[in-house]
Amino acid sequence: MSDWIVIRRPELLNTRFVFATQDHGRKLITALSAETEKYGIRTGTTVADAKAIVADLEVFDDKPERAEKLLKAIGNWCIRFSPIVAVDLPDGLILDVSGCTHLWGDEQDYLREIHTRLRDKGYHIQLAMADTIGTAWALSHFAKHPTVMESGQQLHALLSLPAAALRLEAGTLQRLQKLGLNQISSFINMPRSVLRRRFGEELLLRLSQALGIEEESIIPIQVIPPYQERLPSLEPIRTAKGIEIAIQLLLEQLCKRLKEEGIGLRNARLTSYRIDGRIITTDIGTNRPSHHIHHLFKLFELKIQSIEPALGIDLFVMEATKVEPISPEQEVLWAGDLGLNNQGLTELLDRLTVKLGNDVIHRYLPAEHYWPERSLRIAASIHEKAASGWRSDRPRPTQLLRHPEPVEVTAPIPDYPPMLFRYKGNVHHIKKADGPERIEREWWLEHGEHRDYYQVEDEDGQRYWIFRSGHYQGEKGSRWFIHGYFA
Amino acid sequence: MDTQSKKDIYDQLQKEILLLQGIKPQSEGAATIKGLGPILSAFPNAVFPSAAIHEFIIDSREQAAASGGFIAGLLAALMQHSGIAMWISVSRQLFPSALKPFGLEPDRMIFADLKREKEVLWTMEEALKCDGLNAVIAEVQQISFKQSRRLQLAVEQSRVTGIILRNQTEKLSATASNARWKISPLPTVPEQGMPGLGFPRWQVELLKVRNGNPGSWQVEWAADEFYTLPIQKQVSALHAEQRKTEQRKTG
């Protein structure tokens, strides 16, 4: 703050002045110039004491929140360096610089740039960069030079710093000092239970935060605006038509913005605030990012019935909870193609998913397994292509039973299907047969008998897929199953 | 000469009547189905009506399997290695891998496995309205005339082929579909002197055709395409089969 007034009134440079504020009938110093500091005056000293030391001390009235305002202004200016800037009262700024530094060369260049830019403006700052907020704070306040800590070196960096570098409360600090634990290195290796008993939870929390064991979040001064639109209504809305109009208006606003930014939404949520205090949320999802108003409206339209207006709804909020970039004009390119990229098709699938549930639509790709139950896998997305081709060299039935069902057989002979089998009360005399196709169990997945599959045809020309579980074991021992029907 | 011109006039008139009834001669690009010539001649203009609802009667699982194979072959010819089809059912047993031998890439089929029977027709109507699909197949238990009419109207707009598999055949209600099929398995005939099974063979019955002639044929799926057996051969093949079984019985 002392820099701020020097910038505004350059004649104050190298003079002795302080900022002070009224506190319980006395004046406490809140900020002071570098020149004043030389006399051993600190923040928190009363003005009367300071005046006793420095006679010609100039005292300015400190307005409450002036420091905060100033920090915020500097923070806003710092957004050129990183989109996420937070104010750390009373005297700091925190910048989340992940993915920003390379724009200025490397991390050292980045820090130097910030330092020079602010110094040119007249501010004296201390900088540090580290993996965690806690360590960066400690280094910026207590290290001699602007430092960039190497990734993962928190513990090493903290060891030589005083205990105050941990952002501890005055009481805890005093207790530490009384016990002679001035440096972090002197107590960091103590058992956690001991530290907790002596100094409370706060010390442990701060340590964890500095070391990166505990997550710490910051509140950025400029929140990246979510994709959200609000629509308050003067009269509570009670009709389906009214809700439709509200959805239409909200989508128009939301999609306009999405379109400008070249993204589409994958998930959206409509929150309806009823006048009786209830909140109704409606969610939709799409298979491909979309900012197509008509299509999204169709998806919400399917859900309008579930929005119970009761006495009326006075506020609608539409939010895109998940967005993805859209490749522009893809639709135009593919318009003529009847393929999986067809927009009409993906929109149809969206509608079905919204109405019927998430696990309804399936598409299959071949899996590298011979075992019939495992020979398919569900495609992860509508666009996924088969890594290997579909096989047609081995006969597979058009109708496959979910689980093989046991059948009774008579007169089995080794390496040949039985003469007849009985399934669900019907006797089928086997006239022709192909096989066997032996399919071994995949021992790395499960244990059990192999299967010898036969393709058989009965006297009516009906074709079945039956198998013997395991090896031939005489008249009684073998177990036979039916597993499918051939075309 | 006179009779010739008369026949021409009849043909001409027949075409005009069909046109008035809303059946347009298919434009170029209409898929021809190789090997099904005799069956196609049962349809108006001798073209498979692809923008229509077809009904398949299914009495047993064996028939379901046979119909599955026949439909896969049909779709493969209609889709011509591009395009997407959708299969809607509640308790599906169709094994996707089995579509490949009939020329249909299984990953070109999207399966909608529903939980409730009553959602099937809604889903089918939505799907039929989407011209991004080539064909929609649905396993339906019951369908009223009105419901089938809705499907028919959707199809006329989007030109998608709609196929209904009707599982409950005790009381068949009338529907607005263009054709009613029944596919039953027939004994295969292995190649001369070879053991095992031959190519899949079916009895294909067209029970109802709008503006066409119902009939019954024997069809084989041989070497990646349909093959309609000539009538004489069908009879002789059947005789041969019977003779063989008799021989076996006596011998």
Interface residues (C-beta under 8 A of the other chain):
Chain A: D337 L338 G339 L340 N342 Q343 G344 L345 T346 E347 L348 L349 R351 L352 K355 L356 G357 D359 V360 I361 H362 R363 Y364 L365 P366 P372 S375 L376 A379 I382 K385 A386 W390 R391 S392 P395 R396 P397 T398 Q399 L400 L401 R402 K431 K432 A433 D434 Q455 E457 E459 D460 G461 Q462 R463 G484 Y485 F486 A487
Chain B: R61 E62 A64 A65 A66 G68 G69 F70 A72 S82 G83 I84 Q93 L94 F95 P96 S97 A98 L99 K100 P101 F102 E105 P106 D107 M109 I110 F111 A112 D113 L114 K115 E119 W122 T123 E126 A127 K129 C130 D131 G132 L133 N134 P185 L186 P187 T188 P190 P195 G196 L197 P200 R201 W202 W221 T245
